[in-house]
Amino acid sequence: MSRGGDAMKWMCKTRNWKTAVSLAAWLSAVLLVTACRSQSSMLSAPVTGYNHTSAAINRFSVNGAGGPNLGAHEGGGSQVCCGVVPRHWVPGLRAVVEWEKDPDPDGYIKRDQYGQFDDVDYERHAANYSRHKAVVDIPRYDTAGVLKVHFLPCDQVRVSAENIRRDDPDYSYSYPMRMKEPEVCYGQL
């Protein structure tokens, strides 16, 4: 007789059948309770940026997760998936932000007969790009949300992960999109 037939014969015996059903119900209950309890301590979060400067942010990342490119005085219009944030804020929570900045986003670059950038002229323009890295604190939040990166004058950045909109009065970083930029940034002479 096949194994399947042996199992059916065993389950058809009243006492063994009741034991099998009890065991299956007990295992199902344990799995259900375990599944309900197991919440990840980390959440995926979209990444967006706000550029409060006259430079362009060609590319940026926060904790390794890339964000959208940002023109001068632009932001919040798009999100890129995904960064990771703790479900619950913890003291000392920080973000590593890396970015490339074009100080002259409206600079003229020659084009060839097909409308493509002239390689030599583009290289001349791109030689002025600068790359930056900053480690910043993420302020306390009650509910995790979008990772919002703010690019400020003098190569300063701020990051928030709270689940509220930028225009909410309780938002941590309500900077104007067109911030006054000093002629000289102290600490960058």
C-alpha positions, 0 to 999 in steps of 0.5 A: 500500500502506498504511503498516502493510503497509510496516512489516510488509514491512520487519519480515519481512526477516530482517536488519531484523527482527533489528535491530528486535527487538534495538532493542526489547530494548535500549530495554526494558532501558534503561526497566527500569533507569531505572524501578528507579532512579527513587525519589522523594526525597519520600514522602507521609505521613499526619498525626496529632496528640497533644494533651497539654493541656486545650484543644481543637485545633480544626484544625491543619496541618503544612507545609500538610497538615491534621490531625484535630481533637483534644479535650483530652488526646486523640490518635493515634486518626485520621490524615489524608492526606497530608503530605510528608516526605523519604525520607531525613532531612536536617540542618535539616529543619523543619516549620511548624505552624499551629493553632487552639485552644479554651481552653474546650472544655467551655464551654456554648453555647446551642442553638436549638429544633433543637439547633443552636448559637445563632449569637450564643452560638457567636460569643461562645465562638469569640471566645476561640479563639486561632491559633498558628504555630510552626516546629520542627525534625524530629528525625533518622529512619532510615525516614520514617513518619507525621507526628506533631504533639504539642501541649504546654502553653504553645503549644509543639509538636513534630513527628516523622516517624519510622516508630515508634510513640509508645509505643516506648521509642526514640520522640523525644517520649514525653510523658504525655497529661496534662501539668501545665500551668503557671499562667503560661507564660514568654514569654507574659505 
